[in-house]
Amino acid sequence: MTLLVAASNPGGANAVMPVARELMRQHDVVCIIEGTAREVFEKGGVPYVDVSTVSDKGILDLLDARKVVFFLYGSSIGATIEKKLLTECSKRSITSMALVDFWSNYWQRFSTGKKDFAYMPEFICVIDDMMKQQMLDEGFQEGTLLVTGNPFFDHFADGITTNHEDRTLILIISQPLQELEQYEGGNPFGYNEHEVLRGITSILKEFPEFKPKVRLHPRDQKGKYNGVEYDNEDLTSSLSKAGIVIGMNSMVLFQAAIAGKIVISYQPHLKQDVLVSNSMGLSILVQRPSDLRTLLRRYADGRLQAPRKADESIIPHATKNVVSEINKLLNI
């Protein structure tokens, strides 16, 4: 009896990797990984099969030869290996479960370019009751949603410090939001990364004492933006060093806010805010250039502090919760 785990992007990989590692203590587990998820599994020390080294037939032969009985995957948008495997697992009546790692792009993770729910697993682990309700509102079925928390959140702020900051370092977090234009309804947020970066860098020119660096998303192309300095250090180290972290609605902003950093979420022309640290009071939502300029002036004058430290903002022991749900489904 074998359990199959798959991921392709860093968000999904960060969610399923700790679960895979824990499942390996109890079960035979094979991980099939592609794209930027490779780095997550390598860093976590979890062995995997690289999709680029196996033919489609080889993957199908693996499913049958290993007698896979359960499929766990990190959800993501796009034509990914998870969707291919889900199709094959469905043909073989293999129970499937997805993890949703952040409060955004719900139906897009389980659909083609339109909202058709063409790639639906039998169960979906969600972060909290708020996410569950948002997904129900989008048309997901009650019986499929399990509130477990995100396993990545169990330790994701570990190692990020606030006591050795370089107050001149402004870390700007990029995201590939423009790619959402290919989906039905287009980009739901009201802005894209290019206009946001232009706005931030334009205002930062008024503060020559600051040293802004742009950190690309793993799906971003190298050299995506012209005329900027890039951050290429380990993420934990970069977040620890930064005086302020600025971005849009990235998981990295939530991570930094939970760790107690000063986080500014700049979302001009905002239609929908999915960065829950804003509603939790852990990060600062800004929609107008003038307000961003005011915040940066307050920071330069030493009058801007992180809103507060996180308390019970996230469900604990999510890895244990997901493993428990899987074992229940396997009648263990």
N, C-alpha and C positions, 0 to 999 in steps of 0.2 A: 504494500500500500504506500503510495507516494503522494505528496502534496506538491503542487506546482505554484511557484511565485513568479510574478513578472512586473517589470516597470520599465519606463522609457525616459521619463523626465525627472528632474531632481526632487520636485515636490512629492510625487508619487513614490519615488525611491526612498526618500527619507521617512515616509510613512510606513512602508512595508518592510524595509530592511530590518528594523529591530524585531518585528514580528517573525520574520524568516529566521533570524538568529535564535530566537526563543523556541520556535517550532522544531528546529534542528536538534534540540535537546530531547525531543519526544518522538519525532517522526523522521521518516526518510523524506527529504525536501530537495527539489531541484529548482534553481532560480534561472530564468531566462531573461536576459537583460539586453537593452539596446540604448543607444544614444548617450545623453548626459547622465543617465542613471548609473552607468558603469563606475564613475568616480565615487559615487555614494557607497556602492557595495564594496569597492576596493578599500576605501577609507574605513569602512565598518568591518573589514576582514571576513566578509561573507562570500564564499565561493559561488560562482555563477557560470552559466553558459552564455557566451557572447553570440548574439544573433548573427553577427557578421561572419561568424566562422561555421555556421550550420545552414544547410539548405532547408527549404520549406519541407521537403520530404523527410529530412533528418529530424526536424522538430516533430513532425507527425509520428514518425517511428518511435521517437523518445516517449511521447504521450502513451503510446500503446505498450511499448516494451516495459516501461516503469509502472504500468498499471495505476496511472494517476486517478485519484478519487476526489480531489478537491483543488480548486483554482483560486488563489488570492492574488489580487493585483492592485497597483496604484493607478487610479483613474487619471486620464489626461485627455486633452483635445487633440484632434488630428488622427491620421491613419497610422496607428501605432501597433506594436507587436501585441499589446494587450487585447486589442480588438480582434486581431487575427486568431489569437489563442482562444478567446472567448467563443468565437464562432465554432472552432473545432471542439472545444469542450462541450458546448451545447449539443453538438451532433452525437457526442458520446455519453450524454446524460451525466456529465461531471458537474457537481455542485460548484457554484462560483460565487465569489464575494469580492467587492471592490471597496477601496478606502478613498474617501474624499478628503483631501488634505487642507483645503482652504475654503473660505466662504465666498466662492465666486464660480462662474461658468459651470453651473450645475448640469443643465440639460446638454450643453455642448460636449461634455465629457462622455455622454452615452448616446450620442446621435451622429448622423452624417452632417452635412452642411446645413440641413434644416432640422427643426425640432421634431424628430420622428422616433426617438428612443429605440433606435435600431440595434443598439448594443447594450442590452440590459442584463446584468447579472441577477442571480436570485436574491442576493443580499447586498446591502450597501452600508458600510460603517460610516457614521457621520460624527462630527466633532462635538455637537451639543444640541440642545433642544431648539435653539434658534435656527441652526442649520436645517434640522429636521423639518421645522415648520416652513422655512423658505422653500425647501424641496417639495414638500407637499403642495404648496401654492403653485409650483411650476408643473405639477401633474404627476409626480412620483407617487407610488403606491405605499400606503401606510405599512403594510406587512413586510416590505422589503428593507425598511430603514432601521438600523440598530445604532443607538447612541452609545458610543464607546470612548470618544475622545480621539485625538490624533497621537499615535505612538511617538511621533517625532517630538511632540511637546513634552514628553517625559523628562528629557534632558537637554532640550534644544537651546536653552539660555545658559547652560553650564559653560564656564570659562570666559564669558563676556564680562568685562570689568568696566568700572566707571572711575577708578581712582588713579589712572595713569593716562589721562586723555591729552591729546594735542588739541588745544582749543582752537587752533587755526585750521585744523583739518575738517573740511566739510565733505562727508561721504554721500554721493548722489547715487541712488539705486535705480537702475534701468529695468524696464520690462518690455517684452515684445507685444505690446497691446495692439499695434497696427494689424497684426495678423488676424485679429478677431473680425476684421472687415469681411472675411470670406464666409462668415456664418450668417444664417438667416437673422435679420434684425441688425446686423453689423455690430460695431463696437458699442456696448451699452453704457460706457462711462462718460462720454461727452468730450473726451480729449484723447490724444495719443502721446506716446513717449517723446516724439520729436518736438512738438510744441511745448510740452512741459519742460524739457531740457533747455530749450531756447529761452523760456521765461526765467528759469532759475539762473542760468549762466549770465543772462543780461543783468539781472539784479545784483548778482555777486560781483560784477565789475565795479559796483559802487563801494565794495568792501575789499580793497587791495590787501588788507592784512590776512584775508582768508586764503586757504589753499584747497580749492575744490578738486575732488577726484571722482570719476564716474566708474561705478562698478557694473559691468555688463551682466545681464542674465545669461545663464548657460546656453539658452537658445539664440541669443543675440550673435550676430556676426562680428568678428573682430574688426576693430576700426569703424564701427557703425556710425559714430559721430565724428565730425571734423572739428579740429581745434580744441580738443579737450585732453586732459591728462587722465589716464586710466589707472584704476586700482586693481592690482593682480595678486595681492597677498591672500593668505588664508582668511576666510570670512570672519572667523572669531577674532583674529588679531586685528583686522581692519575695523570691525565694529568697536572693539575695545579702545582703539586709538582715537577714533573719531570724536570730535567735540559735539557735532550735530549729525544726524542721519536724516537725509531728505529724500523723498521719493513720492510715489503715487499710492498704490494699494498693495504693494508686494508683501509676501510672507516675511521677507527680511525686515521690513519695518515693524511688523508685529513682534518678531523675534527680538529686535533691538529694544522695543518699548517694554516688553516683559522683563528684559534685563535691566531696566532703569535708565536707559539712554534718553537724551532729548531727541525726539522724533517729530519731524514735520511732514505731514501728508499734504502735498500740494496737488490739488485736483481742480483746475480751472474749468468752468462751464459744467460743473458736476451734475450728472443725471442720477447716478446710483453709487452710494458709498458702501463698499464691501469690506473695508478695513475696520475690523471690529475693535481694534485698540483705540480708534477714535471715539466710538460710543462708550467704551469702557473708561475713557478719561486717561488713557495711558499715552496717547499721542495727540498731536495738535493738527486738526484739519484746517487747511487754508485754501480759499478759492480765488482770492483776488491778489494780484501782484502787489498792491499797496499794503495788504496785510502781511504778506511774506516779507516785504521790505521792513516793515515795523518789527516783526519778530526777530529778524536778523540784526537790526539795530539794538534791540533789547539784549540780544545775546552778546553782541560786541561790547556793550556797556556792562556786562556781567549781571543783567537783571532777568535772565531767562533760565529757568530750572526745569528739570523733568517734572511732569505733572504729579506723578506719584509712583511708588513701587507697586508691582502686581501683587495681589493677594490670592484670592480663590478664583482667578479669572479663567482657569482652564481645568478640565476634568483630569484628575490624576490617574496614574497607573493604566494608561490607555493600552499599552502593549499587553499587559495582563488581561485587560478586558477583551481585546480582540482574540487573543489565544483562547480564552474561556469560551467565547462564542463559537469559535471553530471547533473546539473539542465537543461542545454540546451538539453541534451539527453532525459530528462524526460519532456521536453516542459514546464518548470517552469520559 
